[in-house]
Amino acid sequence: MVAGRAGERAAFRSGTKLPVNVTGNIDVIVVQFWDNCQHLFAAGAPAPVTKTSTEFAPPAAGTASRRARKNTGRVTLSDLARLTGVTKVTVSRALNNPELVSVETLERVREAVRQTGYTPDLIAGSLASNRSHLVVALIPAMAGSVFQETVAALTVELETAGYQLLLGQSGYDESREEALLDAIIGRRPAGIVLTGVIHSEASRQKLRAAGIPVVETWDITRSPLDMLIGFSHTRVGEAAARYLRERGARHPAIVTPGDRRAKLRADAFIEAFGSEREIPVAAVPSPAHLGDGRRAFAKLLDEHPQIDAIFCGADIMALGVLMEAHARRLDVPGRLKVIGYGDQNFAADTDPPLTTIRIDGTKIGKLAASMLIEKIETGTSKRAKVDVGFTLIERGSA
């Protein structure tokens, strides 16, 4: 007596015809044991094979279906071709250029795709056409960050042009960005969007050698890798200092994240304010959180009770400052003036509304997408460098 899967394999090797119903991919055989095969295993009698190549009923739920998926792996273009009874070329045309095949063939292929769950191999497709439709963007942080507008705009603009956006979170560490770029470049995306202009020398060398269009964003430099869309963080700090000084601040302090761009803003603020006394600074690791701002301000105020203005390197830290000021019954902006950076979606709704510096993240995202697409599709871009500037939004906190 032949039993189980070993029996099926032995029967096939010996040429015995099993009375099975084959559904879906011919290589994915679902044996209907109890209805079709018991008499064969018991008596060894041959029986005809019933094959249905155009009936796309899904495998029966349960053990047989799970075994089939486990044993066969992913569905390929060749599987669809065998299942529908047409060539791989015809299947490919039906998927990519449906107007080139008959309505009947197109429906057969689409039904096969629905039943098998087939997903195109985009990497293989990009190798065959020497073109990818994937753009990768590396941003320092995703949750609650000032980069969300840029990501949203990139997604919409790229999708409209037939490209997909893949995000990578690089943090504020050059080595982490370098590791991500190592993984990305080898997969040959159509383009890369980077945050900032400071990269390790190894990363710069790899990006130049790869020949992949690159857009650096959210910063400015005289020597971009390829294309650049940003603004001067130094000028942001200078603008904040002038604004607070004009409104009577004499003893400012700074609470800020510790990343390089935030440090540029803080250093520029100190130089532009021109105080005879040292301006106290409390820096915390990036990305900063609400509690970081509140605790940093509390510590500064305990050590320097004369503080009458705070420049915050992030709006979320400014929100923490406002909370601590309220807890200490400090009048804002009478006793304490507060200015933030980023104009995040809560800034207009704080109490009082937060004066802050707005960066047009949507504009950065749209420009980055359009410049990348132009470079990908034509080999060149009319604009290599765009300074989007910034806007100081006056509200009630300063």
Order of alpha helices (4+ residues) and beta strands (2+ residues): alpha-beta-alpha-beta-alpha-alpha-alpha-alpha-alpha-beta-alpha-beta-alpha-beta-alpha-beta-beta-alpha-beta-alpha-beta-alpha-beta-alpha-beta-beta-alpha-beta-beta
